[in-house]
Amino acid sequence: MIEPTAEPAVEARGLTKRFGSKLAVGGLDLRIEKGTVFGFIGPNGAGKSTTIRMLMGLLPMNGGDATVMGIDVRQRPEAVRRCVGYVPEQHLIYRWMRVKEVLWFCRQLHEAWNESLARELCQQFELSGQTKVRHLSKGMLAKLALIIALAPEPELLILDEPMAGLDPIIREEFLETVLQSFCRGGRTIFFSTHMLGDIQRLADSVGIIHDGRLLVHGSVADLLSRTKRVRLALERDELPAELPQGVIRTWRNRRECVLTITDCDSQKVQHLEDAAQVRVVEVLDVGLEDIFKDYIKGQREAI
């Protein structure tokens, strides 16, 4: 159980963004406690990067408000960017510079900069200061962006799909560096990724976004313990007249039916067992990846 703090690391209320007539993010409420790791997941185009860019003050919001480390994003976007370590999916680093020139340039932009940490990470990543950015592989470029984000030792690190397209070994090195160099002293991490295994392994809490709307936001442990798949064997080719509250998705193949149910408890299972047309009920545990898929597929199938 994550204990709420007096002032969260990130708080958004009714966050909204439109691009013309298209609603990219609609009325999003979000609270991330200090000292926790938050995983933000959703399909491509769901609104993850748009949300992050609004929180960073890089994209104006059409509605709602947000604070990051106690700073009002609308009022002081530059202050937000100074106190957050940010690694975007697309690394906007001058390609004509050498690595050492990039680090020197970035050092001038920050009041605090841990030079020994930057050197240590360059050595760990085998990243030569003489190498030009345009000659770096995608993995090495991601590592350089991570060094730039970590060296100022921010209290909040925001990672927007930083490991997209990286091979498993590079991704593992990236994650281990984040854990070893950053997850100390009550710091906070907000990261979006398609790697659901990373979320389940690292995150304290998770948010699932689809079509700009937050479907679920809460503790990973609670989500895993309270979301179940319930398999029904039916006496005849029809579902019970009344399904319990919290059905996320229904999958059916003639006389077999699988329900994914949130806040699943013995009372909901008993309700299904008591239905006249149900012959067998089996309750199955489900991992985060399958929970994510069922939330998204359930939304799409409901249209």
Secondary structure, 3 states (H helix, E strand, C coil): CCCCCCCCCEEEEEEEEEECCEEEEEEEEEEECCCCEEEEECCCCCCHHHHHHHHCCCCCCCEEEEEECCEECCCCHHHHHHHEEEECCCCCCCCCCEHHHHHHHHHHCCCCCCHHHHHHHHHHCCCCCCCEHHHCCHHHHHHHHHHHHHCCCCCEEEEECCCCCCCHHHHHHHHHHHHHHHCCCCCEEEEECCCHHHHHHHCCEEEEEECCEEEEEEEHHHHHHHCEEEEEEECCCCCCCCCCCCEEEEEEECCEEEEEECCCCHHHHHHHHCCCCEEEEEEEECCHHHHHHHHHHHHHHHC
